[in-house]
Amino acid sequence: MKEIVYFLFPIIYAVLNAASFALYGIDKFKAKSEKWRISEQGLLIVSLFGPIGALLGMQHFRHKTQKPLFKFLVPAFVGIHIFLVIWTCPQA
């Protein structure tokens, strides 16, 4: 069972981060073309589960970088994920 988790977790995590990155790009595109947008709450929820993609999306698309909530929460989410990975990794 552990082998399956160790195999699937990185794949799922990569997909979540890719989706997070893509949603920041989609929202930036929609902002430029004045269309219906993804809510800030929705972007933050996605950032909670895929913070690396969110941070990269913020920087790449220059989107939500001036909003204080995003400026501090998204890097905090990255820090929490790094802490959790280090804390849960088996010791060799």
C-alpha positions in Angstrom: 0.0 0.0 0.0 2.8 2.4 0.9 4.4 1.8 -2.5 1.2 2.9 -4.3 1.0 6.1 -2.1 4.7 6.9 -2.8 4.0 6.4 -6.5 0.7 8.3 -6.8 1.4 11.2 -4.5 4.0 13.0 -6.6 1.8 12.6 -9.7 -1.3 14.0 -8.0 0.7 16.8 -6.5 2.1 17.7 -9.8 -1.3 17.8 -11.4 -2.7 20.0 -8.6 0.2 22.5 -9.1 -0.2 22.5 -12.8 -3.9 23.2 -12.4 -3.2 26.0 -10.0 -0.7 27.5 -12.5 -3.2 27.2 -15.3 -6.0 28.8 -13.3 -3.8 31.9 -12.6 -3.1 32.2 -16.3 -6.8 31.7 -17.2 -7.8 34.4 -14.7 -5.2 36.8 -16.0 -6.4 36.2 -19.6 -10.0 36.8 -18.5 -9.0 40.0 -16.6 -7.4 41.4 -19.8 -10.4 40.5 -22.0 -12.9 41.8 -19.3 -14.7 38.4 -19.1 -16.1 36.6 -16.1 -13.3 35.9 -13.6 -12.3 33.2 -11.1 -13.1 34.5 -7.6 -10.2 35.4 -5.3 -11.5 32.8 -2.8 -11.4 30.1 -5.5 -7.8 31.0 -6.4 -6.8 30.9 -2.8 -8.4 27.5 -2.3 -6.5 26.2 -5.3 -3.4 27.8 -3.9 -3.8 25.9 -0.7 -3.6 22.6 -2.5 -1.2 23.6 -5.3 0.9 26.4 -3.8 4.0 26.0 -6.0 2.0 26.3 -9.2 0.1 29.2 -7.7 3.4 31.0 -6.8 4.9 30.3 -10.2 1.6 31.4 -11.9 1.6 34.7 -9.9 5.2 35.4 -11.0 4.9 34.3 -14.6 1.6 36.0 -15.4 2.2 38.9 -13.0 -1.2 38.3 -11.6 -2.4 39.1 -8.0 1.2 40.1 -7.0 0.1 43.4 -5.5 -2.8 42.0 -3.5 -1.6 41.7 0.2 -3.7 38.6 0.8 -2.0 36.7 -2.1 1.4 38.3 -1.5 1.6 36.7 2.0 -0.7 33.6 1.9 0.6 31.9 -1.2 4.2 31.9 0.0 3.0 30.8 3.4 1.2 27.9 1.8 4.4 26.9 0.0 6.2 27.0 3.4 3.6 24.8 5.0 3.8 22.3 2.2 7.6 22.2 2.5 7.3 21.7 6.2 4.8 18.9 5.8 7.0 17.1 3.2 10.0 17.3 5.5 8.0 16.3 8.6 6.3 13.3 6.9 9.3 11.9 5.0 10.7 8.7 6.4 14.1 9.0 7.9 16.8 7.0 6.2 
